[in-house]
């Protein structure tokens, strides 16, 4: 009887729910294992993506940091990309012994060397003044609308204005200045108030040098302000009252300097056509007894070294993430043979001798120029002295290891080209990594389907267990009621016998 009473105690809702939850947990244990498997597979897909991103970033870094890509048009009208194999290794640096007199900049086309410059004269823009006019008089207003023609560097520009006849002299000059400034001529004009009662027109060429000297043919208005053909032909000098040029000799508009002792002239103070890849900016005039400014161009070893170090930094990022993801204890790709193989191939490319060295006897491997791998596979310049010595001797000896090609330009041998080719074979669509990711995603899909099927099975088994338990509870409750009735009846009989 005591057992029946105990069974009655199990009929509370909390006990029933607890019993069913325990049953479900027992049945769902395999599902939990499958879900953990899906989690690990998703981590694997993410790890594939992370490494692939690093590999593609390395290719981008290679092509932007160490290789110059140019697009050329073929004879048939099609376009083709070509890669300059050493331009990024030709970085130059330049110094000026006095950049307040001559400043200088260079591109990679510059040739290393030392030059001296003595600045005799700075280039100027040609300028011409009109004659002095009384500011508030109106005698110019009746001179007509034809100003004349400006001629600069062979280009003729006709100038005209629209006068009403009521303008003051200054207003006429202002209209002429406005007409010149809006005409497209390579000159600018302004009105100068040279005294409290007088004004003059000033015309200045937009560019310096003899080739941009101002010439003109006089119309009625130019004639009326002193800019007549005689002034133009003779390049008459201006005076305090009369029209004329600021410089009567147009050759004085050019800059003049001695370059390595040779007299030279240029139309500008910014000189780009004296030395390939070198831009000179003349700033101050020197005396003939002054010390010339020394310009020195040389290979920018720091820039080349930074490019190489940046390459190693990007390469090392790939190696580090592969090391992390394939770590046997903590990696999401532990014991993954694909990336172990990729790491071995990358290391092989970096340590194998390059077969397209263009200089006989030059080093053919990274090790020979002071670059070595650490135990984890990352690379760095270990012997800076050796690396710099090859840069000093001939930068091509360093460049060839990275970016050289065979003579037919078809088979790339430099490690940069080898890396780019290999990485593309494993990261492009429908290649090794793409296929591996797709297979893993299909695996995830199959496991999820297995989980769904198993979940349905577990749900049905739990429902069946719940129904069976409910039936058992009904039986237990009926037995409990019978037990109570029997107990009551027995108690009554015992009470009657005592009476």
C-alpha positions, 0 to 999 in steps of 0.5 A: 500500500505504501508503494501506491501512495508513493506513486501518487506523489509522482503525479505533480506537474513539475515532477512529470515535466522534469521526467520528460525533460530528462528523457528528451535530453537523453534522446537528444544527446546525438543531436547535440554532437551533430550541432557541435559538428556543424559549429566546427564545420562553420568555423572551418569555412570561416577559417578558409575565408580568412586565409583566402582573404590574406592570400588575395591581399598578398597578391594585391600588395605584390602587384601594387608594391613591387610591380608596375602594371601598364596598359598598352594598345596593340596594333589590332586595336586591342589592349594588353597589360604589361608589367614593368619588372624593376621600376619599383626598385628604381626609387630615387631620392634627391638633395639640394645643398640649399633649397632656398635657392634651388629646390628639387624633386625626382621620379624613379626615372632619374639617373643617380649623379651629382650636379651643380647649379648657379642661378643668374636670373629668374624667369619672369612674366612679360608685362606692359603698362598703358600711359597714365590717364586722368581717372575721372576724365571721360576722354577715352569713352569716345575712342571707340570699341576696338581695343586691339589684338593680343598676341602671345606665343603665336596665339592672336586674341581680338579684344573689344568692349562696348562703351556707352560714351558716358564712362570715366577713363577708369571705367574704360580701363576696367572694361578693357581689363574685363574684356582681356580677362574673359577673352581666353588670352594667356594674359591677365589685366588689372587697373592700377591707381598710380596716384590719387588722380591717375590710373593705368592699365597693366597687362601681364602674361600668364606664363613666364619666358620669352616664348610667352612675351606679349605682342599686340596690334593697336586698335583705337582704344589701345592707341588712346592709352599709348599702346601703339604699334611703335611701342610694340615694335620697339618694346619701348620701356614704360615711364612714370607717365608713358606706356611701355614694357617693363623689360625692353629685352624679351630674352630677359624673361627667361631664367638663366643659370649655369649647369655644371658650368654651362650657361643655359636658359629656360622659359620657366623657373620650374624646369622639368626638361633638363634631366630625366625624372628631375624637377628643379625649382629656381627660387633665388638669384645668386652672385657670380662669386657665390657657391653653386647649389649642389644637386645629388640624386641617388637610389632611395635605399630606404624606399626599396627596403621599405617595399621589400619589408612591406612585402615580407610583412604581407607574406608573413601575415599569410604564414601567421594565419595559416599557423594559427588556423592549423594549430593542432591544439587550438586551430579551426583547421587542425591537421588540415592537409590543404593548408599544410601543403599551401604553406610548404609550397609558399616556403619552397617558392621563397627559398628556391633559387630564381632561374631568370637572373639577368646579371651573371654571377648575381645572387639568385636567392633571398638567403644570398642577399641577407633574407632568412626564414624564422622557425615559424616560416616568417621572413625578414632581412637578417643581414642588413649590411649584405642587403644594402651592399647589393643595393649599392652595387646594383639594385638590379641584383636585388630586383631580379630575385623578386621580379625578373622574367625569362627573355621571352617574357612568358614564364615568370621566374621572380618570386613575386610572379611565382607567388602571384601565379600560385596563389591565383591557382588556389584562390580563383573561382573553381580552384582548390580553396573554392572547391574545399569551401563548397565541399564543406558547405555541402557537408554542413547541409547534410549534417543539418538535414540529419539533425532535422530528421533526428529531431523529428524522431526524438520529438515523436519518441518524447510524445509517445513517452508522454502519452504512455506516462499519462496512461500510467498516471491514470492507472496510478490515480485509479489505484489510489482511489481504490486504495482510499476506498479499501482503507475507508472500508477497513477502518469501518469494519475495525470500528464495528468490531470494537463496539 
